């Protein structure tokens, strides 16, 4: 094939494929917000939906898992100190074995900046998953700028722990969670998004 050849008629043009993916994600976010927070979603425009974070397009179970993983990153300093089997097993069940191993292996990196809020105390194995998810939901909300999208996302996420955290710090935790998840799960997002068929 020479360098002047055009894509075949059946090959997707990258810009078209990207636009289609963006529309599918935007539609998934709109469906989720309308189903869970219809009044707040009614105030959003297409541009706001286009700027919505990827995690808002995750399927319900994948979003819950992502909340727990974000919460685990916030709680990583405490998790690294655990020696009791029941809490470790609960964290493994909540996060997945590969994610927990990768998180614990990052002992040379500070999990969070000094300005991060105190994470919840994870004292009992029975509450590990619930508290990680609540902490993660708090971080995800903090990652959004104040405004209509944050109000709408409040109705989508599990009951979060209110956190006083600058959006940039929360966004950094979310980005690190995506990176660890990609390392452990491969293409976590693509497999877990609600894409319109």
Backbone torsions as a table, in degrees:
resi	resn	phi	psi	omega
1	UNK	NA	128.5	-179.7
2	UNK	-86.4	165.5	-174.2
3	UNK	-71.2	-13.5	179.8
4	UNK	-93.1	-1.0	-176.3
5	UNK	-73.1	151.8	179.5
6	UNK	-94.1	157.5	176.0
7	UNK	-61.1	149.4	178.1
8	UNK	-65.3	160.6	-175.7
9	UNK	-59.0	-32.0	-178.0
10	UNK	-87.9	-10.2	-177.9
11	UNK	-78.8	133.8	179.1
12	UNK	-71.9	138.9	174.8
13	UNK	-77.7	131.7	-174.7
14	UNK	-52.1	-41.3	-178.9
15	UNK	-65.3	-39.1	179.4
16	UNK	-67.3	-43.2	179.3
17	UNK	-63.0	-41.6	179.1
18	UNK	-65.5	-42.5	178.9
19	UNK	-63.8	-39.4	178.5
20	UNK	-64.8	-42.6	177.8
21	UNK	-62.0	-43.2	-179.8
22	UNK	-63.8	-41.7	178.1
23	UNK	-64.4	-41.3	178.8
24	UNK	-62.6	-42.0	178.4
25	UNK	-66.1	-43.6	179.3
26	UNK	-61.4	-41.3	178.8
27	UNK	-65.2	-39.5	178.4
28	UNK	-63.4	-43.1	178.4
29	UNK	-63.3	-45.1	-179.5
30	UNK	-61.0	-44.2	179.0
31	UNK	-61.0	-45.5	-178.9
32	UNK	-62.0	-47.4	-177.9
33	UNK	-65.7	-39.6	178.1
34	UNK	-64.9	-37.1	-179.5
35	UNK	-72.6	-34.4	-172.5
36	UNK	-105.2	-25.1	-175.4
37	UNK	-148.2	60.4	-172.1
38	UNK	-57.6	-43.4	-178.2
39	UNK	-62.9	-45.1	179.4
40	UNK	-69.7	-36.7	-178.6
41	UNK	-65.5	-30.6	-178.7
42	UNK	-63.6	-19.0	-179.2
43	UNK	-88.6	-4.2	-175.5
44	UNK	-90.7	147.1	175.1
45	UNK	-108.5	175.0	-177.3
46	UNK	-62.7	-37.0	179.5
47	UNK	-62.4	-40.8	177.9
48	UNK	-64.7	-42.0	178.3
49	UNK	-64.0	-36.3	176.7
50	UNK	-63.6	-32.1	-178.6
51	UNK	-88.3	-2.5	-179.5
52	UNK	-62.8	143.9	-179.7
53	UNK	-67.6	155.4	-178.6
54	UNK	-57.3	-34.8	-175.1
55	UNK	-64.2	-22.2	177.4
56	UNK	-70.5	-15.1	178.6
57	UNK	-94.7	-1.7	-179.5
58	UNK	-70.1	148.0	173.4
59	UNK	-62.9	162.4	-174.4
60	UNK	-52.7	-52.4	-177.9
61	UNK	-65.8	-38.5	179.6
62	UNK	-68.3	-36.5	177.5
63	UNK	-65.5	-42.8	177.9
64	UNK	-61.0	-43.4	178.2
65	UNK	-63.7	-40.0	179.5
66	UNK	-66.4	-40.1	175.8
67	UNK	-57.3	-46.0	-179.6
68	UNK	-62.4	-39.4	-178.7
69	UNK	-69.0	-40.9	176.4
70	UNK	-62.9	-43.3	177.1
71	UNK	-60.6	-37.4	178.7
72	UNK	-65.3	-35.4	178.0
73	UNK	-65.0	-40.8	176.7
74	UNK	-62.8	-36.8	-176.5
75	UNK	-94.1	6.3	-173.7
76	UNK	-53.4	-42.3	179.8
77	UNK	-57.7	-38.5	178.6
78	UNK	-72.5	-42.0	-179.2
79	UNK	-58.6	-37.4	-177.8
80	UNK	-67.1	-18.2	-179.3
81	UNK	-92.2	-10.2	-176.6
82	UNK	-66.6	140.5	174.1
83	UNK	-127.9	-7.5	-177.7
84	UNK	-87.7	132.8	-176.3
85	UNK	-57.0	-44.7	-176.5
86	UNK	-61.8	-42.0	178.9
87	UNK	-69.0	-39.4	178.5
88	UNK	-63.7	-42.5	178.4
89	UNK	-64.1	-38.9	178.3
90	UNK	-65.4	-40.5	177.7
91	UNK	-65.8	-41.1	178.8
92	UNK	-61.4	-43.4	179.4
93	UNK	-66.3	-36.6	-177.4
94	UNK	-76.4	-31.2	-171.5
95	UNK	-109.5	-22.9	-170.6
96	UNK	94.9	141.9	-175.5
97	UNK	-61.1	-46.3	-176.6
98	UNK	-63.7	-41.1	179.9
99	UNK	-65.5	-45.4	179.8
100	UNK	-61.0	-43.7	178.9
101	UNK	-61.1	-44.9	-179.8
102	UNK	-63.9	-40.7	179.4
103	UNK	-64.1	-45.3	-179.8
104	UNK	-68.1	-28.9	-180.0
105	UNK	-73.2	-14.9	179.6
106	UNK	-84.0	33.0	-175.7
107	UNK	-61.9	-20.2	-180.0
108	UNK	-84.6	-10.2	178.8
109	UNK	-104.6	136.4	173.6
110	UNK	-67.1	133.9	-177.4
111	UNK	-67.0	-41.8	-177.6
112	UNK	-139.2	158.9	177.0
113	UNK	-71.4	163.7	-180.0
114	UNK	-60.6	-25.2	-177.9
115	UNK	-83.7	3.9	-178.5
116	UNK	-73.6	149.0	177.3
117	UNK	-69.6	160.3	177.1
118	UNK	-65.7	130.7	178.7
119	UNK	-74.6	165.3	177.6
120	UNK	-67.8	154.2	177.9
121	UNK	-84.5	122.5	-177.3
122	UNK	-100.9	77.7	-172.1
123	UNK	-84.6	-29.9	-175.9
124	UNK	-123.6	145.1	-179.1
125	UNK	-60.5	-33.8	-176.9
126	UNK	-65.2	-24.3	-175.4
127	UNK	-106.6	0.9	-176.1
128	UNK	-57.7	-54.7	-176.6
129	UNK	-61.0	-44.0	-178.7
130	UNK	-63.3	-45.2	-178.5
131	UNK	-71.4	-37.0	175.7
132	UNK	-62.4	-42.0	-179.7
133	UNK	-66.4	-41.3	178.8
134	UNK	-65.2	-41.0	177.7
135	UNK	-64.6	-42.5	178.5
136	UNK	-63.1	-41.1	177.6
137	UNK	-62.2	-38.9	177.0
138	UNK	-62.9	-41.1	178.5
139	UNK	-66.4	-44.1	-179.3
140	UNK	-60.8	-42.9	177.1
141	UNK	-63.3	-41.9	-180.0
142	UNK	-65.7	-22.5	-179.4
143	UNK	-74.9	-14.5	-179.2
144	UNK	-94.2	141.9	175.4
145	UNK	-67.6	151.9	176.9
146	UNK	-58.0	141.0	178.9
147	UNK	144.6	-166.1	-172.9
148	UNK	-64.7	-35.6	180.0
149	UNK	-67.2	-39.7	177.4
150	UNK	-64.9	-41.8	178.1
151	UNK	-61.1	-42.7	179.8
152	UNK	-67.1	-40.9	-178.7
153	UNK	-65.1	-27.4	177.5
154	UNK	-57.7	-35.3	179.4
155	UNK	-77.5	-14.8	-176.8
156	UNK	-92.3	-39.4	-174.4
157	UNK	-78.9	159.4	174.4
158	UNK	-65.2	168.8	-179.1
159	UNK	-60.6	109.6	-175.9
160	UNK	-89.5	156.4	172.2
161	UNK	-80.5	122.8	179.2
162	UNK	-62.2	123.7	-178.3
163	UNK	-120.7	137.5	172.2
164	UNK	-95.2	103.3	-174.1
165	UNK	-150.1	135.6	178.1
166	UNK	-68.6	143.9	-177.5
167	UNK	-54.9	-35.5	-178.4
168	UNK	-63.6	-39.4	177.8
169	UNK	-67.6	-44.4	178.3
170	UNK	-61.6	-42.2	178.9
171	UNK	-63.8	-35.8	177.5
172	UNK	-65.3	-40.6	177.1
173	UNK	-64.2	-41.6	178.6
174	UNK	-63.3	-44.6	180.0
175	UNK	-62.3	-41.3	177.9
176	UNK	-66.2	-35.7	177.5
177	UNK	-63.9	-45.2	177.3
178	UNK	-57.3	-43.9	-176.9
179	UNK	-63.7	-44.4	179.0
180	UNK	-66.6	-41.6	179.5
181	UNK	-62.5	-41.5	179.3
182	UNK	-64.3	-38.3	178.7
183	UNK	-65.0	-37.5	-175.4
184	UNK	-88.9	-40.6	-170.1
185	UNK	-106.9	-4.3	-172.7
186	UNK	77.5	-126.7	-175.9
187	UNK	-91.0	78.2	-178.0
188	UNK	-62.7	-45.0	-174.0
189	UNK	-67.9	-51.2	-175.6
190	UNK	-60.8	-36.6	-179.6
191	UNK	-73.8	-21.2	-170.9
192	UNK	-109.8	-3.7	-177.4
193	UNK	-78.8	148.8	172.1
194	UNK	-85.6	101.8	-179.5
195	UNK	-108.2	134.5	-178.9
196	UNK	-64.6	130.5	-178.9
197	UNK	-85.0	NA	NA
